[in-house]
Amino acid sequence: MRVMRVMSVKNLKRKKGFSLIELLVSFAIFAVLCAALVGFISMSSRTYRRTTDMVNLQIEYQIVMNMLAEYIIDCDEEIEFDADTLTITNSHEAPHVFTLQDDGLFLGDAVVSRNVIAFSARREDANLLAVSMSFTPTNPHDPRTYTAEQLIALRNSPKVVIAGEEENHDDDDEE
């Protein structure tokens, strides 16, 4: 029995545990890994937010442009663009007036989009109208601006009046 006790005391002397330096080094390595992980997660969430904002702007652009295209395609009387106002007049209903104001694009008094900051239209051809818009994200820390343009075919050949452009493109077809 005595021999057993001596061996266990010797085993205890050999098993020391961790020194203070080893513990400090392991905590420092752990802290560096945690800092890298937090930085990676933070960068990933910012990238996700920015991408989500961009996708939402693209979806909003498509919705607004589809709405405009629907009104323009169905127009049978006159389309007039002057400065920041697009007026679409049909023979069977009241005019639809799209106006760009400081706080977005409006159809009459209804908000179409709060993110539109620029809006223009020009006659591209006898039966084509080019509409372009600039959007900015709702995040005030994101200074980017997205501009897109869409060509819209005029189905019913309405009269198109664009401020600053020649009045009549239909005469080109007759010459």
N, C-alpha and C positions, 0 to 999 in steps of 0.2 A: 503494500500500500504506500509505503513511503516513496517508492520509485515513481509511482503515478503522480504524486503530488509535485515532485521536482520537475517532471516533464511539463506539467501544465503551467508551472511558474515560468519555465523557460519559454514556452510558447507565448505566454502573455508578454514577456519582455521583447520577443521578436515582433509581435503585432503592435505597431505604434499608433496608427490612425493617420489623419491628415495634418500636415503642418499648417500654420497660419498663412504662409506664402502660397501653398498649393490651393487653399481655399480662396484667397484673394485673386489668384490667377484664373481659377475656374469661374468666379463671379464676374470678372472683367470680360472673359470670353462670352459668357452668357449675356452680359449687358450689350456687348457689341452685336451679337446675333439678334437680340430683341430690338435694338435700334434699327438695324437693317430691315427687319421684318416690318416694323411700324412704318418706316419710310416707303417700303414697297407697297404696303396696303394703302397708305395715303396717296401715293402717286397713282395707283390703280383706281382709287375712287374718284380722283380728279379727272382722269382720262375717261372713266365711265360717265361722269357727269357732263363733260364737254361733248362726248359722242352722243349722249342722249339729247342734249340741247340741239345739236346739229341735226339729228334725225327728226326731232320734233319740229324744227324750223322747216325742214324739207317736206314733212307731212302737211304742215300748215300752208306752205307755199302751194302744194298740189291742190289742197282744198280750196284756197282762195282763187287760184288760177282756173280751176274747174268751174267754180261759181261764175267767174267773169266770162269764161268761154261759153257757158250755157246761155247767159244773157246776150252775149254778142252774136252767137250763132243763130239764135231765134229772132234777132232784131230784123224788122222788115221795113223800118222807116228811116231812122237817122242815128248815127253814132257821132258824138261830138266830144273831143278832148281838148280842154283848155287849162293850162297850168296843171293843177292837181285835181281836176274834176273830170270824170268820165260820165257823160250822160247818154243813156241808151233809151231811145224812144221807139215804141211800138204803136201800131195803129189801133190796137185793141185794148191797151191799158195805159196807165199813167207812166211817165218816164221814170227810169231807174237811175239814180244819181249816186255814183261812187265818188267820195271825196276823201282826199288825204289831208288829215289834220295833224296837229302836233302829237296827239295821243293815239294815232293809228289810222287805219282805213275804215271808212264808214259807208254803209249803204243807207242813205237817208239818215235816220238817227240811230240805226243799229250798228254795233261794232262788228266789222268783218274780221279784222285782225289788229291787235295792238302792236305787233312787231314790224309792220311795214313802215319804212322810213322814206322811201322814194317810189314813185309810181309814174310811168309814162306810157304813151301809146303812139304809134306811127303807122302810116299806111305803107305796107311793104309791096303790095301789088294791087291790081284791080279788085281781087277777091281775098286778099290776105291782110290781116291787121296784126302787127307785132306789139305785144304788151310786155313790158318789163317792170320788175319790182325789185326793190332791195329790202332785205330783212335784216334785223339785228336781234341777237339773243336777248332774252329777258334778264339774264344775269348781267348786272352792271359792271362786273369785273372782266367781262369778255368783250373786247373792243372790235371783234370781227364783224364784218358785214358781208352778207351773201346776196348776190345779184343774179337773177335768172330772167330769161326771156322766153316767150312762147308765141308761136305763130298760130293765129286762129283764122280758120276759113270762114268767110262770110257767105252763108247759105242763100239768103234772100236778096242780095245785092243792095243793101241800104246805102243811103248817102252817108259818106264819111267826111267829117270836118275836123281837121287837126289844126290847132293854132300853130301858125308859123310854117305850115306846109301849103303847097298849092291846093286849091279847092277841088279841082275836078280831074280824077284819074281816068274816068270813063271815056274821055275824048281820045286817049291813047289808042284804044281799041278800034276806033272808027277810022283813023288815018291810014 
